[in-house]
Amino acid sequence: MERIKNEIMEAINKYSTIIIHRHVNPDPDALGSQVGLQHLLKHSFPSKEIFAVGEEVDKLLFIGKMDIIPDKKYQGSLVIVCDTANLSRISDSRFCLGEKLIKIDHHHDYEPFGDLSWVDASYSSASEMLADLSMGFPDSFAMNKETARSFYAGILSDTGNFMNGNITPRTLKLVSRLRAYDFQPERIHNFLQVKSKISSRLQKDILMSFKVTDKGVAYFIITEDLLELYNIDRNEASNLVNTLSTVRANKIWAFFIEYPANIRVRIRSRNTPIDSVARQFNGGGHPFASGASIDSWEEVDQVIQALDKVCP
C-alpha cells in the first residue's frame, strides 16, 4: 500500500488540474472525502486548479458545494474518484475525460478501475483513508480546519457516531489529530443527527412496523406510496437505516427503497460479515452493501434469506 500512496502523491504533484468525483446519491463520507480532499489540495497547492463535481444534496450542503466546470477542464487533468466501488455509480460521467484516473475506496474491490487504485477495506471510510494519506505526507500536505472538518464528518457518519464495529485504533488516532483543528465538531454532530419533523415521524413508523426474522435480520420497505405519504425524499428516508440498529436484538438490518426503475438496498450489521451476501446480489452492478439495487420485489425475499444464512 505504501507504493500506491507514493504513486498517488507523484500524480498529485505532477498535475496542475485535479478533478474529484464520488458516487451518486452521496452520503456524508462520499462528500466528506471528496470535499476534504479538495480543501486539502487547495490549501497545500494553491497554484493548482482543484474541482469537486457531482450532484448536490440540500441537507448535506454544510459539508460543501460542488463546482460547475466545462468539459475542457478535463483535458490533461488528473481525476480522483472517492468512495465509489464501481464505474456505474460515479457521479458525473465525465470522469473518463481526464488524462489519468485514480480510485480511492474503502469498499471491497468488486470492480477494479483506474490507472491507480488504492482500495483498502480495513478503513472505516474513504475519509479516514484520505486523513491517513494527508498525515502520512506532512512535507507535502498542509492540513487546515476545513479539511479536518470534512474528513471528520465522513468518518463520523460511516462509523455510526463511532459506534460501529469498523472502528480501529488507527481510526481513533486519526480522529484525535483531526480534532486538534478548531472546526466545532459539535455542529457536525448536530447537522447529522437533527431530523426534520417529517423524518422523525417516519422514524417512529419504522420502529413500530419493521419486520425481523427469527435469526435477527430486521428490514423495512420504503415504497413510493410511503414517500408520498410522508412527503419525504429518498435520500432523507434512506439515511434512517440505522434506526433499526437501536433495537438490541437486530443483528443485521436493511432498507429496501423503491425507485422508478429498481429497488435500492441499504444494509448494515452489528459485527456480522455481510460481504458474501453483497457479492451474491449485484443487481445494480455493484454490491448492495455500499448502496446498490435489485431489480424486483421478488428479490427482497432472496436477500433476506441470504442474510439469514450468515446471521449468527
C-alpha positions, 0 to 999 in steps of 0.5 A, spaced: 500 500 500 505 504 501 507 504 493 500 506 491 500 512 496 507 514 493 504 513 486 498 517 488 502 523 491 507 523 484 500 524 480 498 529 485 504 533 484 505 532 477 498 535 475 496 542 475 488 540 474 485 535 479 478 533 478 474 529 484 468 525 483 464 520 488 458 516 487 451 518 486 446 519 491 452 521 496 452 520 503 456 524 508 463 520 507 462 520 499 462 528 500 466 528 506 472 525 502 471 528 496 470 535 499 476 534 504 480 532 499 479 538 495 480 543 501 486 539 502 489 540 495 487 547 495 490 549 501 497 545 500 497 547 492 494 553 491 497 554 484 493 548 482 486 548 479 482 543 484 474 541 482 469 537 486 463 535 481 457 531 482 450 532 484 448 536 490 444 534 496 440 540 500 441 537 507 448 535 506 450 542 503 454 544 510 459 539 508 460 543 501 458 545 494 460 542 488 463 546 482 460 547 475 466 546 470 466 545 462 468 539 459 475 542 457 477 542 464 478 535 463 483 535 458 490 533 461 487 533 468 488 528 473 481 525 476 480 522 483 474 518 484 472 517 492 468 512 495 465 509 489 466 501 488 464 501 481 464 505 474 456 505 474 455 509 480 460 515 479 457 521 479 458 525 473 460 521 467 465 525 465 470 522 469 473 518 463 475 525 460 481 526 464 488 524 462 489 519 468 484 516 473 485 514 480 480 510 485 480 511 492 475 506 496 474 503 502 469 498 499 471 491 497 474 491 490 468 488 486 470 492 480 477 494 479 478 501 475 483 506 474 490 507 472 491 507 480 487 504 485 488 504 492 482 500 495 483 498 502 477 495 506 480 495 513 478 503 513 472 505 516 471 510 510 474 513 504 475 519 509 479 516 514 483 513 508 484 520 505 486 523 513 491 517 513 494 519 506 494 527 508 498 525 515 502 520 512 505 526 507 506 532 512 512 535 507 507 535 502 500 536 505 498 542 509 492 540 513 487 546 515 480 546 519 476 545 513 479 539 511 479 536 518 472 538 518 470 534 512 474 528 513 471 528 520 464 528 518 465 522 513 468 518 518 463 520 523 457 518 519 460 511 516 462 509 523 455 510 526 457 516 531 463 511 532 459 506 534 460 501 529 464 495 529 469 498 523 472 502 528 480 501 529 485 504 533 488 507 527 481 510 526 481 513 533 488 516 532 486 519 526 480 522 529 484 525 535 489 529 530 483 531 526 480 534 532 486 538 534 483 543 528 478 548 531 472 546 526 466 545 532 465 538 531 459 539 535 455 542 529 457 536 525 454 532 530 448 536 530 447 537 522 447 529 522 443 527 527 437 533 527 431 530 523 426 534 520 419 533 523 417 529 517 423 524 518 422 523 525 415 521 524 417 516 519 422 514 524 417 512 529 413 508 523 419 504 522 420 502 529 413 500 530 412 496 523 419 493 521 419 486 520 425 481 523 426 474 522 427 469 527 435 469 526 435 477 527 435 480 520 430 486 521 428 490 514 423 495 512 420 497 505 420 504 503 415 504 497 413 510 493 406 510 496 410 511 503 414 517 500 408 520 498 405 519 504 410 522 508 412 527 503 419 525 504 425 524 499 429 518 498 435 520 500 432 523 507 428 516 508 434 512 506 439 515 511 434 512 517 437 505 516 440 505 522 434 506 526 433 499 526 440 498 529 437 501 536 433 495 537 438 490 541 436 484 538 437 486 530 443 483 528 443 485 521 438 490 518 436 493 511 432 498 507 429 496 501 427 503 497 423 503 491 425 507 485 422 508 478 426 503 475 429 498 481 429 497 488 435 500 492 438 496 498 441 499 504 444 494 509 448 494 515 450 489 521 452 489 528 459 485 527 456 480 522 460 479 515 455 481 510 460 481 504 458 474 501 451 476 501 453 483 497 457 479 492 451 474 491 446 480 489 449 485 484 443 487 481 445 494 480 452 492 478 455 493 484 454 490 491 448 492 495 452 493 501 455 500 499 448 502 496 446 498 490 439 495 487 435 489 485 431 489 480 424 486 483 420 485 489 421 478 488 428 479 490 427 482 497 425 475 499 432 472 496 436 477 500 433 476 506 434 469 506 441 470 504 442 474 510 439 469 514 444 464 512 450 468 515 446 471 521 449 468 527 
